């Protein structure tokens, strides 16, 4: 059942990306070039607070990796 739900969600997301690509030529060009705009769309669905939280997690991870490299 979970796999079927994922397939439905993926199909819905693909239709949505197709629709916004038709409305915004630059997004269509990016997709044709091979850029995955789904991450952009997903992030725009987050609140600014959640986007900042994700950004901070990424920064913390990079800092940990840099520190680990120095050991």
C-alpha positions as CSV (number, residue, x, y, z in Angstrom):
1,X,0.0,0.0,0.0
2,X,2.8,2.4,0.9
3,X,4.5,1.8,-2.5
4,X,1.2,2.6,-4.3
5,X,0.9,5.9,-2.3
6,X,4.4,6.8,-3.2
7,X,3.7,6.2,-6.9
8,X,0.6,8.4,-6.7
9,X,2.5,11.2,-4.9
10,X,5.3,11.0,-7.6
11,X,2.8,11.1,-10.4
12,X,1.1,14.1,-8.8
13,X,4.4,15.9,-8.3
14,X,5.4,15.2,-11.9
15,X,2.1,16.7,-13.2
16,X,2.7,19.7,-10.9
17,X,6.2,20.2,-12.2
18,X,4.9,19.9,-15.8
19,X,2.3,22.5,-15.1
20,X,4.6,25.1,-13.6
21,X,7.2,24.4,-16.3
22,X,4.6,25.4,-18.9
23,X,3.8,28.6,-17.0
24,X,7.4,29.5,-16.4
25,X,9.6,29.1,-19.5
26,X,12.9,29.3,-17.4
27,X,11.8,26.3,-15.4
28,X,11.1,24.4,-18.6
29,X,14.5,25.3,-19.9
30,X,16.1,24.2,-16.7
31,X,14.3,20.8,-16.8
32,X,15.2,20.3,-20.4
33,X,18.9,21.0,-19.5
34,X,18.6,18.3,-16.9
35,X,18.3,20.3,-13.7
36,X,16.0,18.6,-11.1
37,X,13.8,21.5,-10.0
38,X,11.8,19.3,-7.6
39,X,14.1,20.2,-4.7
40,X,13.5,23.9,-5.5
41,X,9.7,23.3,-5.5
42,X,9.9,21.3,-2.3
43,X,11.9,23.9,-0.5
44,X,9.5,26.7,-1.6
45,X,6.8,24.6,0.1
46,X,8.6,25.0,3.5
47,X,8.2,27.9,5.8
48,X,11.1,30.4,6.0
49,X,11.8,29.1,9.5
50,X,12.0,25.5,8.2
51,X,14.3,26.5,5.3
52,X,16.6,28.3,7.8
53,X,16.6,25.2,10.0
54,X,17.6,22.9,7.0
55,X,20.3,25.4,6.0
56,X,21.7,25.4,9.6
57,X,21.8,21.6,9.6
58,X,23.7,21.6,6.4
59,X,26.2,24.2,7.7
60,X,26.7,22.2,10.9
61,X,27.3,19.0,8.9
62,X,30.0,20.8,6.8
63,X,31.7,22.2,9.9
64,X,31.8,18.7,11.4
65,X,33.3,17.3,8.2
66,X,35.9,20.0,8.1
67,X,36.8,19.4,11.7
68,X,37.0,15.6,11.2
69,X,39.4,16.2,8.3
70,X,41.8,18.1,10.6
71,X,42.1,15.2,13.0
